[in-house]
Amino acid sequence: MKKILIIAPAWVGDAIMAQPLYRRLHQRHPGLILDVLAPAWTRPLHARMPEVSESFDTPFGHGELKLGTRWSLARQMKKRGYDQVIVLPNSLKSALLPLFSGIKTRTGWVGESRYGFLNDTRVLDPLALPQMVERFAALAEDADQPLARPVPFPHLVVNDQDRAASAAKLGFDTSKPMIALCPGAEYGPAKRWPGNHMASLAQTLLNRGFQVCIFGSNKDREIADEILAGAPDVIDYCGKTSLAEAIDMMSLARAVVSNDSGLMHVAAALERPLVAIYGSSSPEFTPPLSANARIVTLDLECSPCFERICPLKHMNCLNQLGPDKVLAALDQLLA
């Protein structure tokens, strides 16, 4: 029986985009035991991926080296008898634990010159694999084999008991249709649709009889308050749910409107009708992986710039993207 360890990404969206890799590994190795080593906040995602046997938390903050801790954790992983470790982050630090563990086959993209750290290195052709989900999934194949296409969409499994428990805890009325709004974007303001636009959309949906709920973290408090100022009857879950509860609640949504963010990928993996708003980022690299999604972008000459803050200081890619355009895409899905 083959055992594989995945060094998984830290970002929510990236963690979701890794799931097609896990599915392909199970196809190639029937009876596979597949474990994931990842930051603790991604545990609710892996718990909803049936391909993952166990999930282990990494005790490292962003940029922390902690060589002693890495060595100790690597010794624990060595005892589990893995045949292979696949490293998804491209950093040099992420390859240290696989090296210390002595796992026989250590697979990953070259990344930060990781020759010697990994012994099954791959050199990326970005034209052949333009999307992140493809770059992850390609690591399921042997080094001389092409990516198996089509790459399936990620899928999160939410059970009825967890969904009902989250709704009951939050006092949510499940008898009334809900639209979920995800106004945040961890990367920076150049990926966030303006709060006044989101508030205008929310008020229109409230007038149509929908419940409208905002999802996000405490970091999204400012834009959530801006939405509430323009649409005070919106239900505010920003910073008030765990990631697990947010996933369960979003699975109840009639549709989702989101920036290019981790929660956008959650909505896509839950197979909710989804309107994805793009400003400084590109749907060519990290699109919503769903057949039931609509992408809304102005596709200006200056975008995508991939900057956290608009270098031209006008953010026209999002400021000029009015609520009517997003509502039109949403109406197509709701129809």
Salt bridges, closest charged atoms under 4 A:
ASP35 OD2 - ARG80 NH2 3.60
GLU51 OE2 - ARG23 NE 3.77
GLU54 OE2 - ARG80 NH2 2.77
ASP57 OD1 - ARG43 NH2 3.17
GLU64 OE1 - LYS66 NZ 3.40
ASP120 OD2 - ARG122 NH2 2.94
GLU134 OE2 - ARG149 NH1 2.82
GLU141 OE2 - ARG24 NE 2.63
ASP142 OD2 - ARG28 NH2 3.31
ASP160 OD1 - ARG163 NH1 2.60
GLU186 OE2 - LYS219 NZ 2.68
ASP225 OD1 - ARG221 NE 3.11
ASP236 OD2 - ARG221 NH2 2.54
ASP236 OD2 - LYS240 NZ 3.42
GLU245 OE2 - LYS169 NZ 2.56
ASP248 OD1 - ARG48 NH2 3.26
ASP260 OD2 - LYS191 NZ 3.46
GLU271 OE2 - HIS155 ND1 3.12
ASP331 OD1 - ARG208 NH1 2.66
